[in-house]
């Protein structure tokens, strides 16, 4: 049996942080956040020692302990000194609380889910308040719901200096706050405005209010001719769909590209489970999976993947979740995407193998396919964020004709 929807490749490099492949991927991701102030490398290495492979509770408990200690250090620094001295500690403890929550979604009523989220929000808000230009949380009204967003600027807003702006959303399992340590800091360092967002459905209806805000009188510091949309992981599908219906976006970045999410998800089932699903045997598929999810010997990737899918879509059946994802294809939308598009194609992407190439083929000359090998060759280039950002912004510079001299002060 494969290790499930989201099984990781056997080993990431020569120095695994865990013998559990799924934990290894998550620990590599966390370690990579340290490049841009989201973690402390040795804290991740030490925490990995306390995590029992295959034990989801031990993973959560280890990061909760690290988060609590880091928060205590940050609070003490804030009391004894100032917000700037504690800022990176608050960023790190926010990352650790989010990670402590990562494997808790099997039980939707687990009180730790809301508890850890409140703690990550508290820490993250203290950190962005201490940035040179504080991050600004926004609630943008849409039709029947609100879009939660955060706006960041590299310098105090100046209506005479209109900056390119990067719109960013995350994917299947991560929060907009995590984007701070993947893309926001690198964008600010290059003189870009950034807005991160998330909302119900993560669809084009979610993007419209964000672009409306950037077009409003509140944002005279935004260059409307240089708006780019970037989303990673499952967001590679969501961003492509949104861009198909939002003509004000001028460049699209898919890290990585997803042509047919349903095919990718079903393709990671074991052959026997695929057979049950394709023959429409819902009760049997759900029963077999439920038994497997109760077995601690079943790979973490299978347990997390099935539980996260049901949690994210608020569906209590894996069969129904797969049916819901059936519509997640851009096959009928590619003709609507007429803007320059950048697509990441990691060599060792264990989630969406082959999907970026399908997007490239559909978009033809409008798309640039960028292959990532070696240390940068994992899903969303985890552990190699500096390399990824350098390549991303070189492409954006070319699309918009940007140089370090023309972004303004």
C-alpha positions as CSV (number, residue, x, y, z in Angstrom):
1,X,0.0,0.0,0.0
2,X,1.2,3.5,-0.8
3,X,1.5,5.8,2.2
4,X,-1.7,7.7,1.0
5,X,-2.8,10.9,-0.5
6,X,0.1,12.8,0.7
7,X,3.0,10.4,1.2
8,X,6.4,11.9,1.1
9,X,9.3,10.6,-0.9
10,X,11.6,8.2,0.9
11,X,14.2,10.7,2.2
12,X,14.9,14.4,1.7
13,X,18.6,14.6,1.4
14,X,21.2,12.6,3.3
15,X,20.4,13.9,6.8
16,X,16.8,13.0,7.6
17,X,15.2,14.8,10.5
18,X,12.8,11.9,11.1
19,X,12.4,8.3,9.8
20,X,8.7,9.2,9.3
21,X,8.7,10.6,5.7
22,X,5.7,12.9,6.3
23,X,7.2,14.3,9.5
24,X,10.5,14.7,7.6
25,X,8.8,16.9,5.0
26,X,7.1,19.1,7.7
27,X,10.3,19.4,9.7
28,X,12.2,20.4,6.5
29,X,9.6,23.0,5.8
30,X,9.8,24.4,9.3
31,X,13.6,24.5,9.2
32,X,13.3,26.5,5.9
33,X,11.2,29.1,7.6
34,X,14.3,30.2,9.5
35,X,15.7,31.8,6.3
36,X,13.2,34.6,6.6
37,X,12.7,35.0,10.4
38,X,10.0,32.2,10.9
39,X,12.0,29.8,13.0
40,X,15.3,29.1,14.6
41,X,17.2,26.3,13.0
42,X,18.6,24.6,16.1
43,X,15.3,24.8,17.8
44,X,13.8,22.7,15.0
45,X,16.7,20.2,15.0
46,X,16.4,19.8,18.8
47,X,12.6,19.5,18.7
48,X,12.8,16.8,16.1
49,X,14.6,14.6,18.6
50,X,11.5,14.5,20.8
51,X,9.1,13.4,18.1
52,X,8.2,9.8,17.8
53,X,7.9,8.7,14.2
54,X,4.2,8.0,13.3
55,X,2.9,9.5,16.5
56,X,0.9,12.6,15.6
57,X,0.3,13.5,19.2
58,X,4.1,13.6,19.9
59,X,4.6,15.9,16.9
60,X,1.9,18.3,18.2
61,X,3.1,18.1,21.8
62,X,6.8,18.7,20.9
63,X,5.9,21.9,18.9
64,X,3.5,23.1,21.6
65,X,6.3,22.9,24.2
66,X,8.7,24.8,21.9
67,X,6.0,27.4,21.1
68,X,5.3,28.0,24.8
69,X,9.0,28.4,25.6
70,X,9.6,30.7,22.7
71,X,6.5,32.8,23.6
72,X,7.8,33.1,27.2
73,X,11.2,34.3,25.9
74,X,9.5,36.8,23.6
75,X,7.2,38.1,26.3
76,X,10.2,38.6,28.7
77,X,12.1,40.4,26.0
78,X,9.2,42.7,25.4
79,X,8.8,43.5,29.1
80,X,12.5,44.1,29.6
81,X,13.4,45.8,26.3
82,X,11.2,46.6,23.3
83,X,9.1,45.1,20.6
84,X,11.9,45.0,18.0
85,X,14.0,42.8,20.2
86,X,11.2,40.3,20.6
87,X,9.9,40.5,17.0
88,X,11.5,37.4,15.5
89,X,10.8,35.4,18.6
90,X,7.1,36.2,18.2
91,X,7.3,35.3,14.5
92,X,8.9,31.9,15.5
93,X,6.4,31.1,18.2
94,X,3.6,31.8,15.8
95,X,5.1,29.3,13.4
96,X,5.5,26.8,16.2
97,X,1.8,27.1,17.4
98,X,0.6,26.7,13.8
99,X,2.7,23.5,13.5
100,X,1.5,22.2,16.8
101,X,-2.0,22.4,15.3
102,X,-1.0,20.7,12.0
103,X,-2.0,17.1,12.9
104,X,-5.0,17.8,15.1
105,X,-7.8,17.9,12.6
106,X,-9.0,14.4,12.9
107,X,-11.2,15.5,15.8
108,X,-13.0,18.7,14.7
109,X,-14.1,19.5,18.3
110,X,-10.5,19.3,19.7
111,X,-10.3,22.5,21.8
112,X,-6.6,22.8,21.0
113,X,-7.4,23.8,17.4
114,X,-8.9,27.1,18.4
115,X,-6.5,27.5,21.4
116,X,-3.3,27.2,19.3
117,X,-4.8,29.4,16.5
118,X,-5.5,32.2,19.0
119,X,-2.0,31.9,20.3
120,X,-0.4,32.0,16.9
121,X,-2.5,35.1,16.0
122,X,-1.5,36.8,19.2
123,X,2.2,36.2,18.5
124,X,2.0,37.0,14.8
125,X,0.2,40.3,15.4
126,X,2.8,41.4,18.0
127,X,5.5,40.6,15.4
128,X,4.0,42.5,12.4
129,X,3.3,45.4,14.7
130,X,7.0,45.8,15.2
131,X,7.9,45.8,11.5
132,X,9.4,49.0,10.1
133,X,6.0,49.5,8.5
134,X,3.5,47.6,10.6
135,X,1.4,45.0,8.8
136,X,-2.2,46.0,8.5
137,X,-5.0,43.4,9.1
138,X,-8.0,43.9,6.9
139,X,-11.5,42.5,6.6
140,X,-12.7,42.9,3.1
141,X,-16.4,42.5,2.4
142,X,-17.6,40.1,-0.3
143,X,-20.9,38.7,-1.3
144,X,-22.1,36.9,1.8
145,X,-18.8,36.5,3.5
146,X,-15.6,38.4,4.4
147,X,-12.1,38.0,3.1
148,X,-9.4,38.2,5.7
149,X,-6.2,39.9,4.5
150,X,-2.9,41.5,5.7
151,X,-1.3,44.4,3.8
152,X,2.5,45.0,4.0
153,X,4.5,47.9,2.6
154,X,8.3,48.2,2.3
155,X,8.2,51.9,3.3
156,X,5.7,54.4,4.7
157,X,2.9,54.8,2.0
158,X,3.6,57.6,-0.4
159,X,1.0,58.3,-3.1
160,X,3.7,59.7,-5.4
161,X,5.5,56.3,-5.3
162,X,3.4,53.6,-6.8
163,X,4.8,50.2,-6.2
164,X,4.3,46.8,-7.8
165,X,2.1,44.6,-5.6
166,X,2.2,40.9,-5.0
167,X,-1.1,39.2,-4.0
168,X,-0.5,36.0,-2.2
169,X,-2.6,33.1,-0.9
170,X,-1.7,29.7,0.5
171,X,-2.8,26.2,-0.4
172,X,-4.5,23.2,1.1
173,X,-3.1,23.1,4.6
174,X,-1.3,26.4,5.5
175,X,-2.3,29.9,6.7
176,X,-1.6,33.2,5.2
177,X,0.6,34.0,8.1
178,X,3.1,31.4,7.0
179,X,3.6,33.2,3.7
180,X,5.5,35.9,5.7
181,X,8.5,33.5,5.8
182,X,8.2,32.1,2.3
183,X,7.6,35.2,0.1
184,X,6.6,38.4,2.1
185,X,10.0,39.3,3.6
186,X,11.8,38.8,0.2
187,X,9.2,40.9,-1.6
188,X,9.4,43.8,0.9
189,X,13.2,43.7,0.6
190,X,12.9,44.2,-3.1
191,X,10.5,47.2,-2.7
192,X,7.2,45.4,-3.4
193,X,3.9,45.9,-1.6
194,X,2.3,42.6,-0.5
195,X,-1.2,41.6,0.4
196,X,-1.9,38.1,1.7
197,X,-5.5,36.8,1.9
198,X,-7.7,33.8,2.5
199,X,-11.5,33.3,2.6
200,X,-14.3,30.8,2.2
201,X,-13.8,28.7,-0.9
202,X,-10.5,30.4,-1.8
203,X,-12.1,31.1,-5.2
204,X,-12.3,33.9,-7.7
205,X,-15.0,35.5,-5.5
206,X,-12.3,35.7,-2.9
207,X,-9.8,37.4,-5.1
208,X,-12.1,40.1,-6.4
209,X,-12.5,42.0,-3.1
210,X,-8.7,42.0,-2.7
211,X,-8.1,43.6,-6.1
212,X,-11.0,46.0,-5.4
213,X,-9.1,47.1,-2.3
214,X,-5.9,47.6,-4.2
215,X,-7.8,49.7,-6.7
216,X,-9.4,51.9,-4.0
217,X,-8.5,55.3,-2.7
218,X,-7.0,53.7,0.4
219,X,-4.1,52.3,-1.7
220,X,-2.7,55.2,-3.8
221,X,0.7,53.6,-3.4
222,X,-0.2,50.6,-5.6
223,X,0.8,50.5,-9.2
224,X,-2.3,49.0,-10.8
225,X,-0.4,48.0,-13.9
226,X,1.9,45.8,-11.9
227,X,-0.3,43.4,-9.9
228,X,0.9,39.8,-9.7
229,X,-0.8,36.8,-8.1
230,X,1.2,34.1,-6.5
231,X,-0.1,31.0,-4.7
232,X,1.6,27.8,-3.7
233,X,0.8,24.1,-3.3
234,X,-3.0,23.6,-3.8
235,X,-3.1,27.3,-4.3
236,X,-1.5,26.6,-7.7
237,X,-5.0,25.4,-8.8
238,X,-6.9,28.1,-7.0
239,X,-4.7,31.0,-8.4
240,X,-5.1,29.8,-12.0
241,X,-8.9,29.6,-11.6
242,X,-9.0,33.0,-10.0
243,X,-6.8,34.6,-12.7
244,X,-9.1,33.3,-15.4
245,X,-11.9,35.5,-14.0
246,X,-9.9,38.5,-12.8
247,X,-8.6,40.7,-15.7
248,X,-6.8,43.2,-13.4
249,X,-4.1,40.7,-12.6
250,X,-1.1,41.2,-14.9
251,X,1.1,38.3,-14.0
252,X,0.4,34.8,-12.5
253,X,2.7,32.6,-10.5
254,X,1.8,29.0,-9.7
255,X,4.1,27.2,-7.2
256,X,3.4,24.7,-8.6
257,X,0.9,24.2,-11.3
258,X,-2.2,22.0,-10.9
259,X,-4.2,21.1,-14.0
260,X,-6.5,18.5,-12.4
261,X,-6.5,18.2,-8.6
262,X,-9.0,15.4,-8.6
263,X,-6.7,13.2,-10.7
264,X,-3.7,14.0,-8.5
265,X,-5.5,13.2,-5.3
266,X,-7.0,9.9,-6.5
267,X,-3.7,9.0,-8.0
268,X,-2.2,8.8,-4.6
269,X,-4.6,6.2,-3.3
270,X,-3.4,2.6,-3.2
271,X,-4.6,0.5,-6.2
272,X,-7.2,-1.3,-4.0
273,X,-8.6,2.0,-2.7
274,X,-8.6,3.5,-6.2
275,X,-10.6,0.4,-7.3
276,X,-13.2,1.0,-4.6
277,X,-13.5,4.7,-5.4
278,X,-13.7,4.3,-9.2
279,X,-16.4,1.6,-8.8
280,X,-18.5,3.9,-6.6
281,X,-18.4,1.8,-3.5
282,X,-18.6,4.7,-1.0
283,X,-19.5,2.9,2.1
284,X,-16.7,0.3,1.6
285,X,-14.1,2.9,0.8
286,X,-15.0,5.0,3.8
287,X,-15.1,1.9,6.1
288,X,-11.7,0.6,4.9
289,X,-10.1,4.0,5.3
290,X,-11.7,4.6,8.8
291,X,-10.1,1.3,9.9
292,X,-6.8,2.3,8.5
293,X,-6.9,5.7,10.2
294,X,-7.4,4.1,13.6
295,X,-4.3,2.0,13.1
296,X,-1.1,3.8,14.4
297,X,1.0,1.6,12.1
298,X,-0.6,3.2,9.0
299,X,1.7,5.8,7.5
300,X,1.3,9.4,8.8
301,X,0.8,10.6,5.2
302,X,-2.4,8.6,4.7
303,X,-3.8,9.5,8.1
304,X,-3.1,13.2,7.8
305,X,-4.1,13.4,4.1
306,X,-7.6,11.9,4.6
307,X,-8.2,13.8,7.9
308,X,-7.1,17.1,6.4
309,X,-9.2,16.7,3.3
310,X,-12.3,16.2,5.4
311,X,-11.4,19.1,7.7
312,X,-10.6,21.6,5.0
313,X,-13.8,20.8,3.0
314,X,-16.0,20.2,6.1
315,X,-17.0,16.8,4.7
316,X,-17.1,13.7,6.9
317,X,-16.5,11.2,4.2
318,X,-13.3,10.7,2.2
319,X,-15.4,9.4,-0.8
320,X,-17.5,12.6,-0.7
321,X,-14.3,14.7,-0.4
322,X,-12.9,13.1,-3.5
323,X,-16.2,13.7,-5.3
324,X,-16.1,17.4,-4.2
325,X,-12.7,17.8,-5.7
326,X,-13.8,16.4,-9.0
327,X,-14.6,19.9,-10.2
328,X,-11.2,21.2,-9.4
329,X,-9.7,21.3,-12.9
330,X,-8.7,24.2,-15.2
331,X,-9.3,22.2,-18.4
332,X,-12.1,24.5,-19.5
333,X,-10.4,27.7,-18.2
334,X,-7.0,27.9,-19.8
335,X,-8.2,30.0,-22.8
336,X,-9.2,32.7,-20.3
337,X,-5.7,33.0,-18.9
338,X,-4.0,35.5,-21.2
339,X,-1.3,36.8,-18.9
340,X,2.3,35.8,-18.4
341,X,2.4,32.8,-16.2
342,X,5.2,31.2,-14.2
343,X,4.9,27.6,-13.2
344,X,7.2,25.7,-10.7
345,X,7.9,22.1,-11.5
346,X,9.9,20.5,-8.6
347,X,11.6,17.3,-9.6
348,X,10.6,15.5,-6.4
349,X,7.1,16.9,-5.8
350,X,5.4,14.0,-4.0
351,X,1.9,15.6,-4.2
352,X,1.3,16.8,-7.8
353,X,3.7,14.9,-10.0
354,X,3.2,15.7,-13.7
355,X,0.6,18.4,-13.1
356,X,2.9,21.5,-13.8
357,X,3.7,20.0,-17.2
358,X,0.0,19.7,-18.0
359,X,-0.6,23.4,-17.2
360,X,2.3,24.4,-19.3
361,X,1.1,22.4,-22.3
362,X,-2.4,24.0,-22.0
363,X,-1.1,27.6,-21.6
364,X,1.5,27.1,-24.3
365,X,3.7,30.2,-25.0
366,X,2.0,32.2,-22.3
367,X,3.7,30.1,-19.6
368,X,7.2,29.7,-18.4
369,X,7.9,26.3,-16.8
370,X,10.7,26.4,-14.2
371,X,12.1,23.1,-13.2
372,X,13.7,22.8,-9.7
373,X,16.3,20.1,-9.0
374,X,18.4,19.1,-6.1
375,X,17.9,20.8,-2.8
376,X,15.2,23.0,-4.3
377,X,13.4,20.1,-5.9
378,X,10.8,19.4,-3.3
379,X,7.2,20.5,-3.1
380,X,7.1,24.3,-2.9
381,X,10.9,24.3,-2.7
382,X,10.8,23.7,1.1
383,X,14.2,24.3,2.6
384,X,15.3,26.4,-0.4
385,X,13.2,29.6,-0.1
386,X,16.1,31.9,-0.9
387,X,16.7,30.1,-4.2
388,X,13.0,30.1,-5.0
389,X,12.6,33.8,-4.4
390,X,15.6,34.8,-6.4
391,X,14.2,32.9,-9.4
392,X,10.6,34.2,-8.9
393,X,11.6,37.8,-8.6
394,X,14.0,37.6,-11.6
395,X,11.0,36.5,-13.6
396,X,8.8,39.2,-12.3
397,X,11.5,41.8,-13.0
398,X,11.5,40.7,-16.6
399,X,7.7,40.8,-16.9
400,X,7.3,44.2,-15.4
401,X,10.6,45.8,-16.5
402,X,11.7,46.3,-12.9
403,X,15.1,47.2,-11.7
404,X,16.4,48.3,-8.3
405,X,16.5,51.8,-9.5
406,X,12.9,52.3,-10.6
407,X,10.9,51.1,-7.5
408,X,11.3,54.4,-5.8
409,X,12.1,55.3,-2.2
